Amino acid sequence: MVAANDLTHIDAHGHARMVDVTQKPQTQRVAVARCTISSSRSAIASLSAGPENDVFAAARVIGIQAAKQTPDLIPLCHPLLIGDVALDFEIEADHIKIEARVESFGQTGVEMEALTACAAAALAICDMCNTLDPLMTVDGLRVWEKRGGRSGTWRFDAGTPEQAGTPEQAGQPDSARAEASDRG
């Protein structure tokens, strides 16, 4: 079981709280999130042959707007001055890979903004294309890279966490999950 003091958004009394970042230094922050939309080959072929630019252009704008609206959707997230949001789409035979990259200069990270951008873009594509395949699924949403702040830089490549620097600098994002899964 996780102790309340191990969760940054839970106070000593077990109540939800916004993390105090007022004393943290401002640094360059970057986060990359990825997910995959799985679909039938015929749906992907139709999307690739049709007006896909409109679908991906709309999904890109929706993802950017979602990143900017993250604190409205997840109230414990801090409102941030986001410097850049970029979304890329890679079409394969039976899936679409989505990558969102968010950058800021501030006192807290942009991981939630990258996740929100990626998820919203995926949901937008599913919504616009549900007549092609109503059984589309969104899988594998996760932060793939994070830079800046106290925990430094870390990335998740090919299913293996590769962390830059010491575990203290990297924040141990995946080792903590591995330890928890070892406990059962």
N, C-alpha and C positions, 0 to 999 in steps of 0.2 A: 504494500500500500504506500502511496506517495504522501509524505508529510506536507501539511499546509505551507510550512516555511520553504519547501522546495519549489513551490509554484509562485512565480513572480506576481501574478495577478490576484493572489489571495493574501489577505492581511493576517496578522497574528490571531485574530478572532474567527478566522474562516470566512470572512466576507470578501466579495469581489471588490477589486480596486484597480485604478489606473496606476501603472508604475510611475514613480517620480523620476523624471529624467532631468530635472532642473540643474543638477550638479554635474551631469555628464558632459564631457567636451564634445564639440561639434567635429565630426569627421566625415569624409567621403563615404557614402553608403551605397552598396550595389547588391541587388539580389536577383537571381534568375530562378524562375519556376518553370516546370514543364508538366504537360499531361498529354494524353493520347485519346483521340476519339476513334473507337472501333466501329466499323460499319460493314455492310455488305460490299463486295467488290463491284456490283452493279451500281450501287449508290455512289461510291467513290468515282467510278467511271463516268457516271452522269454529271456529277459535280465538276469533274475535270474537263468534260467536254462542253459544259454549259457556261453560263455567265458567272464563273467562279470568282472573278475579280470583284463583283458586287458583294458576294457572300463574304469573302475574306476582308474586303475593305470595311464592310459593316462590322464584322467581328473584331477587327483591329480597333475601330473607333469605340466600340462597346467595351473592349478590354481596357483601353486607355481611360475611359470615363469611370469604369469600375475601380481602377487603381486609385483615382482621385477621390472616389467616394468611400473608400474603405472604412474610415472612422464612422460614417453614417450607417454602414452595414454591420460593423463590429465595434460597438461603442467603447470598448476598452483600448482600442488603437488610438494613438495620438494623431491629430491632424498634422499633416506634413506638407512642406513646400517641396513638391516633387519636381526634380529637374528634368527627368527624361523617362519616358515609357516607350518601349519598343516591343512589338509582337511579330513573331515569325511563324509561318505555317509551312510544313513539309508534307506533301501528299504522297502517300504510298498506295499500294494496290488495295489494301483493306483497312487502312487507318490514316489518320491525319495527326501529325505531331505538332504540338503548339508549344512555343517558348515565349515567355514574357520576361523582359528585363526592365527593372526599375532602378533609377539612380536618384540620389538626393545628397545634400550636404546638411547634416543635422545631428541631433543628439540621440536618435533612435533609429533602428534598422528599418528596412523597407521589404522585409520578407513577406509580411501579410499583404502588402500592396501587390507584390509580384504574384502571389498565390491567387489573390482576388482577380487580377487582370487575366490570368491564365484560365481560371474557372469560368469567368463571365464570357470570355471569347469562345470557349468550348460550348457553353450553354447556348450562346447565340447561334453558332453553327448548327447545333442540334435542333434548335427551334426553326431556323430557316430551311432546314433540309429534312424535317421529319416526314414529309410526303415521300421522299426517296427511300427512307428507312426509319420507321418509327421505333426501331429497337437499337438505335445508336447508343453506345455507352461511352462514358468518360472515365478513364482509368489513370492511375499512376500520378495523381496530382501531388507534387512535392517540391520543396526548395532544392535546387540542384547546385546552387552556388551562392555564397554570401561573402561579402568583403566589407571591412570597416568595423569600427567600434572596438569594444574591449575584447571580444572573442576572436578578433582577427579575421582570417580568411579560411574558409573550408569549402569543399565541393564534394559532390557525390557523383562518381563516374563508374559506369558499367556495373552497378550494383555493389561497389566497394567504396566505402568512405575513404577519401584521401584528404587529410587535413594538413594544412600548412602550419608550421610552427609547432609549439608544444601543445599538449591536450588542453592546458589552461587557456592558451591563446585561441584555440579552435573552438572552445566551448563544448566539446565532446557531444555533438548533436546525435551521432549514431551509436556511440559506445554506451550511452545511457539507455537507449532503446534495446540494445543487445543484452545489457545486464538485466533489464526488466523482463525480457522474453526468456532469459535463462532461469528466472525464478518461477516461471510457469504461468 
